[in-house]
Structures are given as structure tokens and as C-alpha cells.
Amino acid sequence: MGGRILIVEDEPKLASVLSDYLKQAAFEPHWLESGLGVVEWVREHHPDLILLDLMLPGRDGIEICKEIRTFSSVPIIMVTARIEEIDRLLGLELGADDYICKPFSPREVVARVKAVLRRTGDRPAFSESGLALDESRYRATLHGRDLQLTAVEFTLLNFLVASPGRLYSRSQLMERIYPDQRIVSDRTIDSHIKKLRRKIAAVDPQADFIQSVYGVGYKFEQG
């Protein structure tokens, strides 16, 4: 699989162990030990995934995640030792794709990294609709304009696009987005769909790609 992984972690020993395990799994890790400078590094180097600690010197992980989401949909896995933050992270309102609690096994981290990166397979671009998907950067454009999707939103859209006209229930969509079978509300899917529609409509108000069937679920139509 491979890819460049940015580790943002203020514990040198932990960062070193994670780097070693990621290297063994054929990834290219890079380590930053402070929250300062992370956004600039991401802008310059375009990592494939970020392991972002919640509590960092200089700037906390949530603030960093929110700023990164203003310009990039790179997958982000939040790392936290604060159990009370889990509900907040699970809401994914800040645009994170997953979370890991300390203490953890380095093997678990590598498995989570692989899982997040493979949530999207090869998907075609639908240029006839003006919609194009770039999986290498988790980027979707409509008529050449970036939709500014989070990685979760991109994964959802990419999954629907793979089977035009096929109707998926909320539970099927949740299984695709959250393969670790965490407990989330059906309303989580509705919230992601609402945001997707809003971002698409902001570029093209006539584009009605994502259609709902009352009481059943959602499907993608090329229009």
C-alpha cells in the first residue's frame, strides 16, 4: 500500500516506535513533535495520512485538524489519552476520520492506518456530469471546482458513485464509512449527506446527484 504518513506526537519514544512499525509496513513516516508548523508542513508536503495527537505543545490537535480541513481532505486519525474527548471526536464535526486511544499497540495503529487508506477503492470519474474524483488526494471537483470535501465525505460520495442508481440503506453506508463497527446514529449519515449536497449545490445548484428514497436510504444518479 505505502504512502507518506505524518506523525504529530510530542512523545519521542512513542513516535520512534510508530515510525519503525510504519516503515516495516512499507510506509514513509515523518515526525513532528510540536503543533506549531504542522499546517505549513502539510501544505508543502501533501502527506497521504496524518496521525495527529490531541494534546500537543504549541497548538492542540483539534485546532490543527480544523485548519487543515479548510484546504485539504487528507485522512486524519486523532490520537488521544483523554477518554472524555471521545464523544467529541466521534462526532467527527472537526473532520477527523478515526481516533485511537492511548495506550495502544503499534500494530493496531498500522492496522487503522491501512483501514482508513483502503476505505476507497478504484472508482471512475464521471466527467459527463462534470464530477471528477481524485482518490490519491481525496479530492472531488465539479466543473473543475474543488468541493472541499472531508475524507469521510469523499469516502461516502466515492462509494455511491461506484454503483450509479444502486440504493444503499443507512446501515450499509455506515458499514462502509465505519468498518470498525463503532456505534453511531443513523443521523450521522444524514448529516454527511446534507453537507455533501450543500457543497455540490454551492458549485452547481442544478446538480442533484445524491437522491434519497424515503425510509430506505440514498443513491447516486448521474443526472
N, C-alpha and C positions, 0 to 999 in steps of 0.2 A: 504493500500500500504506500508506505513512505510519506514524505511531506515535512515541511518545516513547522516545528512546534515551539511556540514561545512559552516559557515557564516564567511566571512572575511570582516570586516566592522569596521571603526575607530570611528563611532558614537555610543557610548554605549546605548543610549536610543533607537535608531533605531534597533540595534542588539537585544536588550532585547525584543522589540515588535515582531520582526520577530521570535525570539526563542519561544515566547509564542504561536504565531499563528501556528508555525510548530508543537509544542508539541500537540496542540489541534487537529491537523490533523494526529496525531499518528506517527510523525517523531521524530527522536532523533537528536536535533540540538547541535552543538558545535561551540563556538565563538572564533575567533582570531581577535585581534584589530590592528595588525601590519602586514605588508607584510613580515617581517622577520620571518623565521621559518615555513612559510606555506608549502613550498615544503617538508620539513622534516616531518611535521605532516601528510601530505598526504601519503608519502611513508610508514609511520608506521601504520596509522590507516585505510587506504583504505575507504574513505567515498563513499557514493552512489551518491552524487551530491555536487557541490560546488557553493555557491553564492559568487561571487568574485567582490568586489568593484574595480573600475578602479583606483581611486586616494587613495593611502594608504601611511602611513608613513613607511619609511624604504625601500620599494620596490613597484613599481606600479603593477597593476593587469595584464597588458598585458605581462610584463616580466615574472611574475609568471605563467601565463597561458601557455606561450611558453615553459617554462621549464617543467611544468607538462606534457605537450604533448610529451615530449621526452621519457616518461616512462609509461604513463597512458592515457587511453581513458575515464576516469571518466567524466560524463556530467558536463559542466561548464556553468553557467549563469552569464554573466557580468552585473554589476550594475554601472551605470554612471549618473552623473549630467551634463555632458559636451555634449551638443547636437552636437557639431562639430565632435565628435568622432563616431557618429552613422554610417556613411558611412563606416568607417574603421572597425567597429565591424561587420556590415552586411556582409562584405566580407568574414568573418569567416576564414581568412587566418591564424589567430593565433590559430584556433582550438576550439573556443568557440561554444556553441550550441544554445545560445539565449542571448538576452540582455533585460534589464529593465531600464527605465529612471526614475530618481528621479525628483519630488516626486512621490511616488506610494502608492497604497493601499496594506497593508499586505496581504489582501485576494487575490489580483492579483498575488502577489509573490507566494503564496501557490498554486494557480491555475497553474502558469507557471511551478513550480517545478513538479507538478503532470503530466502536459502535456509532459514535457521532459522525465520523467521517464517511461511513458507508450507508448512512440512512438514505442517501440519494444514490441511485444507480445511473446508468447511462439513459438520458432522456432526450428526445428530439426537441429542436426549437421549432416553434410554429410561426415561421416568418410570414405566412399568408395572413395571419391575424395581426401581424405587427409585434407579436410577443416572441421574445428570444430568451433562452435560459443558458447561463454560463455556469456549469456546475463546479468548475475549478475555482471559481471565486464566489460562489453562492450569489450570483448576480442575475437579476431579471430586468430586462428592458422592454418597453412598449413604445413602438415607433421611434426607437433609438434613445428613449429617455429612461434613465435608471429609476426603478420603482422604489429603491431604498428599502428592500425587504430585510427583516432579521433572518437569521439562519433557520429558525423554526418556520417562519412564514414561507421562506423559499422551499423548504422541505415539503411543506403541505401543498404548495402550488405545483411543485415538480411531480409529486405523487399523483395529483389529479390530472395533470397534463399527460402523464404516461398512458392513460386509458380514456381518451375522449368519449364522452357520452355514458361512461360507466358510473353508476350511482354507488356511492360509498356511505355507509352509516357512520355516525359519530364515533362509535366504538372501533370501527375499522380504521378510521383516521387517527384515533388516539393510539392504537397499537402501532401504527406506522411512525408516528412522531415520538412516542414514548415507549420504545421496545422493552425498557426495564420494568414495565407493568406497574409504574407508580400509580397511586390513586389520585386522579384529577377529576374535576367536574366536567360533565358534558358541555357546560357553558364555556369551558376553555377553548374547545374547537370553534364554537360560535364566535367567541371573541377574536380568534385568529382570522376567521373567515371575514368578519366585519372589517378588520384592519386591512386585509388584502383587498377587499372590494373598494375601500376608501382610497387606497393608494393607486389602484388601477383607474378609478374614476377621476382622480386628480389629473391624470395624464390624458385619458380619453373617456369622457362621460358616457359615450355610447357603447363602450366595451362591457359586455355582460357575460364574461367568460364563466364565472362561477355561479352556478344556479342551484337553488335549493328546492327540495321536494319536501313539503310539509310533513313532519312526523317521521321522516325517513333519513335524510342526510343531504349530501352535496355531490355535484358532478361538474365536470369541465366541458364546456361546449365552445367550439372554435368560432361560432357566430357566422 
